[in-house]
Each structure stands twice: as C-alpha cells, then as structure tokens.
Amino acid sequence: MAAEPLDVLVVGGGIVGAAVAWDGATRGLRTALVERGDFASGTSGKTSRMVHGGLRYLREGRVGLVRQALRERDILLRNAPGLVRPVRFTIPVYAGRRPGALALRLGLLLYDLLRRDKTLPRRAWRSAEETATEEPALRREGLRGAAHYFDATTNDARLVLAVVRSAAEAGALVANHVEVVRLLHEVGRLVGASVRDRIGGETPDVRAAVVVNATGVWIDGLRDHRAATTVRPTKGIHVFLPMDRVGNREGIVLRSKRDGRIMFVVPWGHLALVGTTDTDYEGDWDRVVPDADDVAYVLESVNDTFPAARVRPEDVVSAYAGLRPLIRPRRSSSEESDISRAHEVYEDPDGLISVAGGKLTTMRAMAEEVVDRVCVRIGRRASSGTARMPLGPDVGAAAAFGDMGFSPVAAAHLTARHPPDAIRPWLRETRAREPIVPALPYVWAEVDAAVESEMAMTLPDVMVRRLGLFYEAPDQSLGVAGDIAVRMAARLGWDAERLREEIEGYERYAAEHHRFREGPAR
Ligand SMILES: Cc1cc2nc3c(=O)[nH]c(=O)nc-3n(C[C@H](O)[C@H](O)[C@H](O)COP(=O)(O)OP(=O)(O)OC[C@H]3O[C@@H](n4cnc5c(N)ncnc54)[C@H](O)[C@@H]3O)c2cc1C
C-alpha cells in the first residue's frame, strides 16, 4: 500500500468499507482497504443476519428506504445464493394486540408491491387452525391467524469476508489488524493516512488521492473536528437458543409484551437466533456485550410467544451485542428506534468522504454512491458493475467436496463457505476431515483455510468470524480453543508466549459474553 500512491484508501473493514473497496477495485481504481481489528469485528458481525427490506419501516412511512432494501435483497439473493438464503416468516395475529390484521394486510401488500424482482413467493394468510398446525408451539390463546412473508438470511461475517475476497480478487490491497492512526494533510488537503500494523508493529504512510471513512460508529474519530457529530449509536443484542427449546419451525416475527417492539426468531441450523433490542448506549464502544436486562427482555418475549419454552439465561447458547451507526437526528427528541436507518455520505472541507448508517442489506448501493463521488473527484469515468457480479462461493461445488471424502453434511456446510480450492491443499493435514466439535459441521481443514486463504490472524478471528464456534456451542467451544490455537501457531509462527496470549484473550472474550448470566449489576 505504501509503495505507490493509491486512487482510494478505504478505512474500515465492515460491510460498507468492504463494499466500497469491491466497487472501487472492480471499476479499475487502485484501491486499498484497512481494518483495525478483523474484518466484520465491528457492527457488521453483530447483526440479526437478515437481508431484508425492513417490513417495520413501512409503519414509519419510509417507503423509499424499504424499496431500495428490497431491491438490494433481491440482487443478493440472485448473485450470492451460497450466502443469502430465503426464509419464510410467520407473523401471528392475536386479539387485542398489534399488529392488527388490517394493518398487517396493508403492510404486506405494500411490501410485495415494492419489490421489482418477484423471485420470492408472495405473502399468504393462514387461519388460527392452520397456524397452530404449522407452528404448534405458538401461544394459542387469542390467536386469530397469521401472515406469511419471505425475506432472507445470511452469515454476516462471512458475507463481509466474501466481499473483501471479491475486492482482493479485483486487485484491491486489503489488510486487517491495520489501523489508520492519523490522516495526512498537505496545504489543508487530505493526501493519505499514517497506518499502524497492530500485529507487525510497522507504521507506514499510505498516500491516496481520496480517503473514504467507512468506520461505522467510529466515523467521527477521523472527521474534521469542526464537523458535527454524525452518529448516535444504539445497542442491539441477540441470543442463540436451542430451536427445539423455543419450538419454532420457521422464522417468526414476535412482539415484546412490554413495549410492542418487533423481534425476529431466525432459524439457524439447530439453533434459533432471537433479537434484537434497541437502547441508548453510554459504555465502551469497543467492548459491547449483552447485559442481564437485555437478555431478560428478549427471553421474556420468547416465553410469552412460546409458552412451553420457559427459557432462562442458562439456556442461552451464546449472546452478542452490537452498536447501530444511526445518523444523529437534527432534533434530539427521537426515540431510539425512530432515528433514521438511512445512510448519509459527507464530504468534509479537507476532502475526506465519510459514509455511515444504512444496513448490511444496502451495502452495495451505498458503495456505488460513494465510489461515484470518488470517480468525480479523481476525474475517472467508470460506472459500477457490482449489481451483476456473483458473490461468495459457488453453490454447485458440493460434489467436489464429496469427492474429497467429506460427509454429505460437511460437504453442504463447506459448499456455503469455501471454494473447493481453498480446502483441497489441507486434506493431508491431521484430522482434516474430522469435525472440530461433535454435532457441529466445522472440520479441522477449515482452520488451515482460515489462516492460509482468509487472513485469520488471531484466535478470535477463527472462533468468532471464520467459523461459528463461538456462537454455536454452549461453552463457546472453549474446550477446543487451545487445539485450534496450536494449529494456528504452527502456520503463523507464534511462540509460546503469543500462544498463551491468544488463548487467554479468547477466554476473556468468552467470559465477557457470559457475564449476563451473573444477573443484573447492583
Ligand atoms: C443489533 C443490530 C442488528 C442489525 N441487523 C441487521 C440485519 O439483520 N440486516 C441488515 O441489513 N442490517 C442490520 N443491521 C445494520 C448493519 O449491521 C449496519 O448498518 C452495518 O453493519 C454497518 O456497517 P459498517 O461497515 O458501516 O460498520 P462496521 O461494521 O462497524 O465497520 C466499521 C469498521 O471500521 C473499523 N475502524 C474504526 N476505526 C478505524 C480506524 N481508525 N482504522 C481502521 N479501521 C477502523 C472498525 O473496527 C469496524 O470494523 C443491524 C445492526 C445492529 C446493531
């Protein structure tokens, strides 16, 4: 990156920065992307894992936002079938509770009308009896019927990684664990940034015609101090619960009895992902974890909608929290959930282009808008082609994994994550085809692939984002963390001290995410 000047340096390896780098590189710009932690270690790895139009924004009259998100959802369904999958959601209707049947009918009609691509099935209605047959664990009392509609889910961290990979394949220089510590100015104009390799320790200067600030909630750290504060972060948490304890069969939209807030129950293999909350946040932005009250609020809603579930904090398999980079409203009276979900692009007097807000789903459109501005700035005529580019692994590769000797379950799992060539080189390594944890589909060869072809540099990079071992096992897979670290150490040349630091670092991370089990702070 430091060798010769760039056209564009993108700061922040969440979904937005990754998409900007992808768009820039595919338009032929000399592009680089730096992320101070791991790719997707910020908000983009802490989402509801939905690629969706945002049904509930219709209630706020945000038709344009929903139309754009539906369009982007359908582009992703088409271009990234390995990563983005359709899911059917049921919205139960109860007597005396919102949503009323009429409002729901109107909302879903509009949701269907706003999509241009009609690939997903349209809405449908079910009687109370049909609903009880399809989702027998739902509360029966007062059930009037239900609506069905379709949206999509994704593995958020793997989506970010796929976009980073596509950017790199198009020529972008990408680096995780590299932080922008200072922007470089010459006669008042921005000319690049001083970066610090947080693992190797080097601090080179990187020169670029344009710097794009895609640092999410951290956006104001790089902006001209005269610019107004851009974001007001709100906290959202999720919990993974055993799906057989919750009792849902497909996706469910439920409402908090306490305040009517909508939450989603998303099927995730043998688990159900439930969230989210939306509260103001005053704590440390770099250590956001769910607390006992957050978890109690979510579980209360699950138990209200699924009376036999009776889930308690000790039933939670894993929990996580993230901060929404919501654009700060001009007036300060807004409730958290009503702050704008739209994105904004800012150009500061020194030339810095910043982008914030939006959604995981709308990343491609946001990136297109940003790179259009970059092109104007550097006098380049090139338009975005990302709406037509395939993204993520090839869904047709299951046979190749079968030929490598993987079980059908492992082959299906690997197909949604890796190109066969990323796994093939590691088949001779010890236990390559064996599951890492019984009952989960992850195999040991994926640890080798994570280091060698997915830029995993630390133990949490592997446990939390490359593989889902942190989320999907009740002990956060602490029992295998040491063995995984040893395998990584052999590839990355870690000495005994670094190995110990990595294991202790992961244990701390897991412990912070368990603290909600100790109950509310007094
Ligand atoms: C609880 C919750 C649930 C959500 N669910 C959904 C959903 O289901 N679907 C959906 O479409 N959207 C969802 N969203 C919204 C979506 O997650 C965000 O809009 C999106 O992830 C923001 O991405 P980003 O790239 O702007 O920010 P981030 O992902 O936070 O990325 C910014 C990155 O910049 C890095 N950075 C900061 N400073 C520096 C520096 N100086 N140098 C280098 N790097 C730096 C950070 O480490 C970080 O990784 C959800 C959000 C939340 C909070």
Ligand as a Chemical Component Dictionary entry (heavy atoms), coordinates in Angstrom:
data_LIG
# 
_chem_comp.id                   LIG 
_chem_comp.type                 NON-POLYMER 
_chem_comp.pdbx_formal_charge   0 
_chem_comp.three_letter_code    LIG 
# 
loop_
_chem_comp_atom.comp_id 
_chem_comp_atom.atom_id 
_chem_comp_atom.alt_atom_id 
_chem_comp_atom.type_symbol 
_chem_comp_atom.charge 
_chem_comp_atom.model_Cartn_x 
_chem_comp_atom.model_Cartn_y 
_chem_comp_atom.model_Cartn_z 
_chem_comp_atom.pdbx_ordinal 
LIG C1  C1  C 0 -28.114 -5.277 16.550 1  
LIG C2  C2  C 0 -28.064 -4.955 15.088 2  
LIG C3  C3  C 0 -28.732 -5.753 14.182 3  
LIG C4  C4  C 0 -28.692 -5.457 12.837 4  
LIG N1  N1  N 0 -29.304 -6.305 11.978 5  
LIG C5  C5  C 0 -29.260 -6.061 10.658 6  
LIG C6  C6  C 0 -29.825 -7.002 9.758  7  
LIG O1  O1  O 0 -30.308 -8.071 10.147 8  
LIG N2  N2  N 0 -29.801 -6.701 8.444  9  
LIG C7  C7  C 0 -29.260 -5.536 7.970  10 
LIG O2  O2  O 0 -29.319 -5.330 6.768  11 
LIG N3  N3  N 0 -28.657 -4.645 8.797  12 
LIG C8  C8  C 0 -28.636 -4.886 10.128 13 
LIG N4  N4  N 0 -28.035 -4.019 10.993 14 
LIG C9  C9  C 0 -27.370 -2.821 10.458 15 
LIG C10 C10 C 0 -25.960 -3.165 9.947  16 
LIG O3  O3  O 0 -25.361 -4.123 10.764 17 
LIG C11 C11 C 0 -25.048 -1.939 9.910  18 
LIG O4  O4  O 0 -25.678 -0.899 9.260  19 
LIG C12 C12 C 0 -23.732 -2.251 9.194  20 
LIG O5  O5  O 0 -23.169 -3.445 9.651  21 
LIG C13 C13 C 0 -22.753 -1.120 9.382  22 
LIG O6  O6  O 0 -21.570 -1.456 8.720  23 
LIG P1  P1  P 0 -20.319 -0.505 8.714  24 
LIG O7  O7  O 0 -19.334 -1.088 7.774  25 
LIG O8  O8  O 0 -20.743 0.904  8.488  26 
LIG O9  O9  O 0 -19.779 -0.527 10.231 27 
LIG P2  P2  P 0 -18.872 -1.593 10.978 28 
LIG O10 O10 O 0 -19.233 -2.969 10.653 29 
LIG O11 O11 O 0 -18.861 -1.218 12.424 30 
LIG O12 O12 O 0 -17.439 -1.352 10.371 31 
LIG C14 C14 C 0 -16.630 -0.251 10.701 32 
LIG C15 C15 C 0 -15.234 -0.779 10.912 33 
LIG O13 O13 O 0 -14.302 0.298  10.981 34 
LIG C16 C16 C 0 -13.220 -0.138 11.784 35 
LIG N5  N5  N 0 -12.445 1.037  12.198 36 
LIG C17 C17 C 0 -12.822 2.011  13.062 37 
LIG N6  N6  N 0 -11.839 2.924  13.181 38 
LIG C18 C18 C 0 -10.819 2.521  12.365 39 
LIG C19 C19 C 0 -9.528  3.049  12.060 40 
LIG N7  N7  N 0 -9.078  4.196  12.606 41 
LIG N8  N8  N 0 -8.728  2.374  11.198 42 
LIG C20 C20 C 0 -9.168  1.212  10.633 43 
LIG N9  N9  N 0 -10.390 0.676  10.886 44 
LIG C21 C21 C 0 -11.206 1.314  11.738 45 
LIG C22 C22 C 0 -13.920 -0.868 12.919 46 
LIG O14 O14 O 0 -13.042 -1.761 13.576 47 
LIG C23 C23 C 0 -15.069 -1.564 12.210 48 
LIG O15 O15 O 0 -14.818 -2.913 11.908 49 
LIG C24 C24 C 0 -28.006 -4.311 12.362 50 
LIG C25 C25 C 0 -27.315 -3.516 13.271 51 
LIG C26 C26 C 0 -27.318 -3.851 14.620 52 
LIG C27 C27 C 0 -26.542 -3.036 15.591 53 
# 
loop_
_chem_comp_bond.comp_id 
_chem_comp_bond.atom_id_1 
_chem_comp_bond.atom_id_2 
_chem_comp_bond.value_order 
_chem_comp_bond.pdbx_ordinal 
LIG C1  C2  SING 1  
LIG C2  C3  SING 2  
LIG C2  C26 DOUB 3  
LIG C3  C4  DOUB 4  
LIG C4  N1  SING 5  
LIG C4  C24 SING 6  
LIG N1  C5  DOUB 7  
LIG C5  C6  SING 8  
LIG C5  C8  SING 9  
LIG C6  O1  DOUB 10 
LIG C6  N2  SING 11 
LIG N2  C7  SING 12 
LIG C7  O2  DOUB 13 
LIG C7  N3  SING 14 
LIG N3  C8  DOUB 15 
LIG C8  N4  SING 16 
LIG N4  C9  SING 17 
LIG N4  C24 SING 18 
LIG C9  C10 SING 19 
LIG C10 O3  SING 20 
LIG C10 C11 SING 21 
LIG C11 O4  SING 22 
LIG C11 C12 SING 23 
LIG C12 O5  SING 24 
LIG C12 C13 SING 25 
LIG C13 O6  SING 26 
LIG O6  P1  SING 27 
LIG P1  O7  DOUB 28 
LIG P1  O8  SING 29 
LIG P1  O9  SING 30 
LIG O9  P2  SING 31 
LIG P2  O10 DOUB 32 
LIG P2  O11 SING 33 
LIG P2  O12 SING 34 
LIG O12 C14 SING 35 
LIG C14 C15 SING 36 
LIG C15 O13 SING 37 
LIG C15 C23 SING 38 
LIG O13 C16 SING 39 
LIG C16 N5  SING 40 
LIG C16 C22 SING 41 
LIG N5  C17 SING 42 
LIG N5  C21 SING 43 
LIG C17 N6  DOUB 44 
LIG N6  C18 SING 45 
LIG C18 C19 SING 46 
LIG C18 C21 DOUB 47 
LIG C19 N7  SING 48 
LIG C19 N8  DOUB 49 
LIG N8  C20 SING 50 
LIG C20 N9  DOUB 51 
LIG N9  C21 SING 52 
LIG C22 O14 SING 53 
LIG C22 C23 SING 54 
LIG C23 O15 SING 55 
LIG C24 C25 DOUB 56 
LIG C25 C26 SING 57 
LIG C26 C27 SING 58 
# 
